[in-house]
Amino acid sequence: PRAPPISPPSPNPHSAWMSGKHGIGYRIAGGVHYGITWYDPVDFANNVKDLPVSWVIVGLSSGAFGDRYLAPHPLLTNLSRGSTPKCMWLSKCGVGYERTTFESGDVPLESFPDRDVFDELLTAMEAVGIKVIAYMAAQGPAMLKAGETSAYDYNNRSPYVDSCALCPELTGVVGCACAPSVHLWRKWVRDNYGDDEEPTLHRAYAEVIVGEYAKRYGPRIAGFWFDQGGDADGSLIAASIRQHNPNAAIAYNSGLNNPLRNNNPGIEDYTFGHVTPVQRGKNPPDGCYNYGMVVSAESTNGGWVYNEVSPFIDYSRASDPSTRPNTFTYTVGGEASLAHVFMPVNTAWNSGEIVWNVAQAREWQARVMRAGGAWTWNVARTGCAGCVDTYNQALVDTDDLAFLKQVYDGLPGGPDEVQPPYFYNDTNCDCCSAGASPSTRQWGCQLSTSCERT
């Protein structure tokens, strides 16, 4: 008998498992913070286990801040008080307190054991068959993009760090206006790497921070999504990951995103897919300026994009209809990256109001998936970062969860699967955002009179 045909190898085996599939993402505060102290990953796993998702993108760092993490670190934990979660939830750890939003410098942190929340998260997701992609802030403990004024312990912002006592010693300037965590990290890098110039900080972040977590969790992490990719050395990061987790899918938030493109050949496995900056509702994510990502995914062969794409434009700035292409051409060659779209549900990445018309959301996601690409919805958690009366920090916002279920019904294989011809294109987007007036919106938000969700 004739042997069955052999499928051609995937252009990129690291991310092939994501092709035609989708997931969700959300952020959790890291370090010592009530948002993580009373966080139970099992609640999150049970909350999403019945959704048809293949992965969750969840912060290993404290969202976009690289100064705190969801797990202990052999250096940072001792270097920066408050950077590591502590097990002080009485009913869970046997010591500590019951749920509260109160933070106090009188809490004796050193008397509580460290807590590896990320390990708990991996275990909970493994139990329900959902992969975990680690979101990490590539600016690292040096806070290279945001600056030290955004660090958790700047100017006595943290009740657990006495900046007034530490800053004069670290900076030589009397006062509280510094972030001890940033200066202590830089000092360690100088002492161990010879200087704290940016290239050296990039290397230390890749080897000491990323390398430690990649080694600890190994293949339990299915992939990484690095924010602030331009403030890091992607090659060094990839090398640190591949040493311990050779099959991980890696993406960097850096470069052209619209159309989707492989901005980092050789070290990128799927596109970062970041939308036009939402600017807290001024540019709703359902605006037509993001439609170029759908068009580019549909222009691929099986969902794979390459470095060379034509026309080479920023679709989000193509306010003149005559300059907006209805297709893109990729020059196949070199390394491929999977077309992936990372889309907020709300006016802001982790909070705000739902802006999407369900019909448009279904269409755009289904089109990317049918093309072989991947899609991630970023959702809010319960209440304002979890501060509802129940203090349950883990659950997806109730309205966001209901929205997702409606959208999923319209995806390939769903009971209300959308079919062409499609309605929502580059001149027809809903842009339901109460937080932006027509004068502050970009060109892609002309339809804003109706905010129906069906």
N, C-alpha and C positions, 0 to 999 in steps of 0.2 A: 504493500500500500504506500501511496505517496505521503511523505511527511508533511505535517501542517506547516503553513507559511510562518516564517519567523518575523515577528514584529520588528521594525527598525528601532534601533536604540533611541531613547529620548535625547533631544538636544541638550538637556540638562537634567540628569537623574536626581539631583538634589531637590529639585522643586517639582518634578513630574507628578508627584502624589497630590499636588494642589490643583492640577489642571481640571477645569470644569467643576470645581468645588468652591465652597465658601465657608466663612467663619465669622466670629464676632470678636471685638476687642473692647476692653475697658481698663481704666487706670485705678490703681490703689496707692494710697500714701505709704511711703516707706519709713523706716526708722522708728523712733518712739513717737507714736501719734495715735490718738484714740481711734482713728479710722482703720488702723491695722491691729491695735491691741485687742479689739473685740471683733476681729474678722475671722470667719470660719469658712475656709475654702469648700468644705463639704456642702454648705448651704448653696454656694455658687454652682457647684457641680450638679446638685439636684435641681436647681433652678433652670439649667440649660440642657439637661441630659436628653430631653425629648425633642429638642430642636434638631433639624437635619443639618447640623454644622459639623465640619471636620476638624476645626481648630479654634482656639481662642488665643488672641494676642494680649498678653497681660504683662504689666510692668514687673521686671526684676529690679529695676531702679524705681525710685519714687517718681513715676511719670517722667516728665522731661527734665527732672532734676537729678544730676549725677552725684549728689552728695549724700544721699540716703538710699538704702536698699531694703528688700524684703527678706533678706537672709544675712546671717552673720558673715563676716569676712575676717580672716586672720590678722589683717593689718588694720583696716578701717575701724573695726569694732573697738579696738584699743586706742586708736589714734583720735577718733572723733566721737565723743560721748553723745549719744542720741541718734547715731546713724544706723543702729541695728535694732530691730524689734525685740522687745522683752516679753517673756512669758509671765504676764501678771494679770491674767483673767482668772479669777478665783475658781469658777466652776469648771474651767478647762485645765488649768495648770496646778490647781491645788493651793496656790498662793496668790496674794494680790487683792484685787478689788472686783466688784461687780460692775456692770456696764455703766459708763458715764462719759460725758464729753469733756470732763474737767481735766486739765493738765496742770501739774504743779511741780516746781523745782524741789519741793520737799520729798518727792517720791525717791526713795533710795534705789536708784536703778541698779547699782552694783550688787544688790541683794537678790536680784531676780535673774534666772537663767536666760540666755539668749534664745530666741525663737526663730526657727527657719520656716517662715510662712511659705516661701516659694516651694520648698520640698513638700509641704503639706498640700499645696495647690497641685503639684505634679501628681502626687498620689491620688488625690480626689479625682482628677481628670482621667487618670489611667483607669480608674474604677468604672467610669462611664464611657470609655472608648473615645475620648476627644483629645487630640494632640494639643500641645502647648508651644506657642511661639513666644519667646522672651523679648519684650520691648525693653530697650536699654537706651539711656541718655549718653550719647557718645562724648558729650562735653566733659564727662567725668567729674571727679571730686574737685578739679580745678575750676569748674563752672566756666569753661572757656567761652561759651556763647553768651550766656545770661549775665555773667559777671558775679563777683562775690556778693554784691548787694542783694542778689536773689537767693543766696544760700540760706539754709534753714536756721543757721545760728548767727546771722548777721545782726550786729547791734542789739544783742540780748533778745533777739526774736524768739529763741527757744528757751523755755524755762529750765532746760537741762544743761545749758552751756552759759557760763559767766563770761561773756565777751569783755566786760569792763575789766575783769581781772587778767584775762589772757592777752588781749590785744596789745597793750603796751610792751609786753615781753616779746610778742611775735613781730610787731611792726616798728617798735621804737617810738611810737607816737602815743601820747596819753589820750585816753578816751575809749569808747566802746564801738566805734564805727569800723569794725572789720568782721570777717567771718573766720573764726579760729579754725574751722574744719578745712577751709581752703588753704590757709597759711601752713597748717600742720602737714597737709598732704604735699604741698610744694617743698617744704623743708625736707620731708622724707625723700622725695624724688631727688633733690639736690644732694643729699647725703649718700644716696645709693646709686644714682645715675650720673652724678657730676655736675648737673645744672638743671634748671627748671624752665628752659626755653620750650616753646610750643612743640617742636618735634620730639623733644625728650618726654614731655608730658603725654604726647600721643603714644609713645612707646610704652611708658609706664602704665597707662590706662589699659592698653591692649594686653600687655603681659601680666600685670599684677591684678587688675580688676576682672577683665573679661576672661583671662586665662584661668583664674581661680574658679570662677563659676562654671566655665566650660568643662574643667576637669572634674568638679564635684558632681555635676548632674549628667555629664556625658550625653549619650543618645536619648536620654529621657526628654531633653529639649529637642523638639522637631525643627526649630528654626529660630532665627533672630531677626528683629527689626530694629535697626539703629537710628534713632532720632539724631539730629545735628550731625549728619554724616560728613559735612564739610569741615567739622571741627575735630576730626579724628583722622587716623591713618588706616584706611580700609584694608590695605594689604596686611598690615601687622595684626589687625583684628581677625581677619580671615585665617591667618596662620595660627593664631592662638586657638581659635575654635577648631580648626581642622586637626590639630594635634590630638584632641580628645574626642571630637565629635565630627568625624570626616564627612558624614552625610547630611549635616544640617543645612537647611535652606537659609540664605542670608540676604538681607536687603538693607540698603542705606538711604536715608532721607537726604539726598544730594543730587543735584543735576536737573535736567529737563524731565518734567513729569507729564506733560500734556502736549504732544502725544507721549504715550508710554515708550520707554526706551531703555536699553541697557547702558546705564551711565558708567558702570564699573566693570568692564569686561574682565573675566577671569576670577573675579571675587564676588560677583553678584549673581544670585540665583532666581530672584523674582523682583519685580519692580516695586519701589516703595509706594507708588500710587497715591501720593498725597494730593489732595484737592487744592484748588485755588484757596489761599488763606481766607478763612471764614470771617475774621475780624469781628468776632462776637455779633454775628447777624448781618453785617453789612454785605457780605457775599455769601448768601445761603448756598449750601453745598449742592442743591438741586438746580443751580443756575446753568444756563446753556454754555457758559465758559468752561464747564467741566465735561461737556459732551465729547470733546476731542479724545478723551480716554476711551470712551465707548467705540468711537470710530476707529481709533488705532488698534484696539483689540480685534475688531472685526476685519482689519486689514492684514492680519497675520495668517500664517499657515499653522493652525493648531494651537494658537495662543502664544507663540514664541516671538519675542522681539529681539532686535539686535542694536548695535551701537549706531549704525548708519541708517538714517530714516529721512525720507523726502516726502513733502517739503519739510525743511528743518525750520519750524516756526514755533512760537509759543501760542498755542491755540487759545489760551485764556485771554490773550490780548487782541484777538482777531475780531474787533468790533465791526469791521466792514465785511458784510456777507460775502463779497466777491473774493476775499482772501481766505475764507474758511474752506479747507479741502473736504471732500466727501469720502476720501480714502487716503491712506498713506502707503508708501512703498518702503519696505525694509530690504536692505542688502544683506542677504544671508551669507554669513561668514564670521568666523571667530566664535565667541561664546554666546549662547542664547540665554535670555532671561524670560521668565514667565510673566505675561501681562497680568498684573495684579492691581486692583483698585481698592484703596483704603478710604472709606466714605463715612463721614459723620451722619448720624441720624438727626442731630439737633442743630440749633443755631450756633452752638459752640461744641468743641470736641467732646467734652465730658459733662456737659450740662446744657440748660436752655430748653427751648421748646422744639417739638418735632416740626420740621419744615416740609416734609415730603408728602406729595400726593402719592398714594399707594400705587396707582396705576403707573406713574412714571418710575417709581422705584422698582417695580416688577420688571418693566420693560428694560431699563438700563442694566439691571443685574442679570437678567436672563440673556441679554444679548452678549454680554461679556463672557458668561459661562458657556453659552453655545459655541462661542468662538474658541473655546479651550482655555480661556483665561480664568482668573480667580478673583474673588470679591470678599472684602471684609467690611462689615458694618461696625462702626464704633458707637457704643451706647453709653448712656449715663447709668450710674448706680442709684439706688433708692434714695430719695430725698436730695438734699444738697450735699453731695459727697457722702451720703450715708447718714446724715444727722436727722433722721426721723425719730419719732418717739420710741420705736422698737429698738433703735440703735443697731439694727442689723445692717452691717456694712457690705454684705456680700451680694445682695440680690440686684438683678437688672431692674432698672426703673420700670414700673408697672406699665406705663403707657408705651415705653420703648419696646417692651416684650410683646405687647399686643400688636404693635406695628410690625415687628419682625414676623410674627406668625401670619399676618395678612400678606406680607410680601412673599413669604416662602410658599404660600398656596399658589402663587402665580409663576413659580419657577419651573424649569423642565422637570416633568414627572409629577407636578403638583396638581391638585384637583381643578384649579382655575388657570392652568398654564397659558401664558400669553403667547399669541401668535402674530406674525406679521400680517398685514402692514402695520408698522409701528407709528405711533402718534407723536411721541415726545422726541423731537430732533433739535437741531441747532437754532431754530427760531420759535420753539414752542416749549417753554419750561415754566413750571408752576411758580417757583420762588416764593413760597409762603413763609414770610418772615415778618413778624410784627416789630422786630427790632431794627428795621432798616426802612428808611423812606425811599421813594423812587430816585431821589437825587443822590443818595449815597450808594445805590446799587450799581453793579457793573452792567455792561451792555446785555448780559444774558438773562435779565430778570424782568422782561417786559410784561409777562403775564403774572400779575400779582393781585388781581381782584378777587380771586376765589381761592380759599384755603381748605377746600373739602379734602378729606382723607380717603375718599373712595374713588 
